[in-house]
Amino acid sequence: MRCELYRTDPAALIEALSSERVLRDYLSAQEAEIPVIADRPLVAFLRRLNGLAAQALASGVTALAKRDPAHTDALLTDLFAVATWNRWELPVERLPESEVETDGLQRGLLGADPGREGASLWLVDHATVALARAREAADVAEWDHDRHGGACQH
């Protein structure tokens, strides 16, 4: 799969993506983007990610990850995709784009991203992540509001 590659310390990257600045910038960017998207399932997906980002802002990414690691990892992936697209400051070094064999690689920074919708992020090795940008949502976004407080159901 064709991916953008980045050299980083995954722990430092998680910390940066969990920062109040990145979460607030993400919420602002999504707030501006959502009204112009015509794809209803994609809008539903992005709204659920916004809900997760708001929860992370209120209680912290660590607390959110303890409650819902899969959806927290999906949020971290989208945070990374949006932050790198907008060239926000992160502890990463962009490497040349490359074909990456993703089978068998850890998906997501926490290794819990179910990867059904949105961007995909893989941990290639202890210091390299691969990002495939895709903002395609399923025909119907699957969300379990009661069980996950508005988080997506996979």
N, C-alpha and C positions, 0 to 999 in steps of 0.2 A: 504494500500500500504506500502511496506517495505521502510523505509526512514532512512537516517542519520539525527540525531537531533543535534541541536546546540543551546546553550543558548547565547543570545546576546542582545544588545540594537539595535533595527533595525535602528535607526537614525545614530548611530555610525558606524554600518556596512555599510550603504549606503555611508557615508563619506569616510570610508576606501576603499571601492570598487571604489569610484570616484577619488581616489588619482592618481596623475601622476605616481607614482611608480607601482601601481597595473595595471593601463591601459597600461603602457609601457611593463611590464612583460607579460601581457596577449597578447599583439600584438606580442611580441617575441615568446611566446609559440605557438601561432597559426601559425606564419610564419614557424616555424619548423615542425608543425604537418600537415598542409594542403598538402604539396607535397607528403606525403606518404599515403594519403587517396584515395581509389579507388572509393568510393561512390560519384558520381557526384552531386546528390542533397544535400548530406551532405556538400560537398566542397562549393557549392553555398551558403548554409545556413551559414557556418562559414565565408565565405568571406563577406557576408552582415553584420554579427556581427563585423567583423574586421573594416568594413567601419563605423559602428556606434561607435566603440571604438575610431577610429581615430577622428571622429567628437567630441566625448566627450572629448578627449584629447585637441582638438583645442579650443572648445567653452565652455566646462564644461558639466557635467551631468545634472545640473539644467536647462541649456538652452536647451539641447537635450530633456529632459523630458517635457518641456513646449511645444515643437514642436511635439513630438511624444512619449507620455507616454507609450503606449503599447510596442513599440519596445525598448524603453529605459529600461523598466522593464525586457524584455526578455534578454537584454544585461546584466543587473545586475545579473540576475539568472545565466547566463553562466559565468560571471566573478566570481561569488561565487563558482560555480562548479569547475572551473579550479583552482582557488586559493586554495580551500580546498584539491583538488586532489594533487596539488603540494606542499601542506603544507606551503603556504605563510603565513606570519604573518597577522592575522586579529583579531579584537576584538570579538572572539568567544570562547566558551568552548564546546568541543565535548562531547556529551552525548551518552549513548548506543543507538545503532540502534534499531528501533522499528516499529511495525505496526501502521500506522496512518490513521485514517478515514479522508480523505481529502475533502469529500463533504461538502460544505458550508464554507470552509476555504478560507481566502484571498489568492489569487494566486499571487506570486511576492511580492517583498518588497514595491512596490508602489501600489499594488492591481490592476494592469492594465495588467499583463502578460497574453496574450492570450493563451499561453501554447500549441501551436500546434507542436512545434519542440524543440528538445534539452532537457536539464535538466528541472526539475520542482521544484519550491520552494514555500512553503506555510508558511504563518505566523500562527503558531499554537496558540500562545497567545502573550501577550505584550513583552515576553522575550525569545520566542522559535521559531526557524524556522525548517522546515523539508525539506530535499533535497532528491529527487529521481533522480538518475543519469541515463540519457538516451541520447544518441547522435544519435537518429534516426531521419532522415529527411523524409519528405513526398516523394512520388514518383517524384514529381516535386516541387521544391522550388518556392513559389509564392512571387514575388517581384514586387513592383511598383516603378520603378526608378524615374519616373517623379514627382510623388506626395510626395515621402518620401526621395528623395535624395539618393536612393540606399537602403532604408530600406525595410524590408519584408512587404508584404501585407497580412493581415489576415482578 
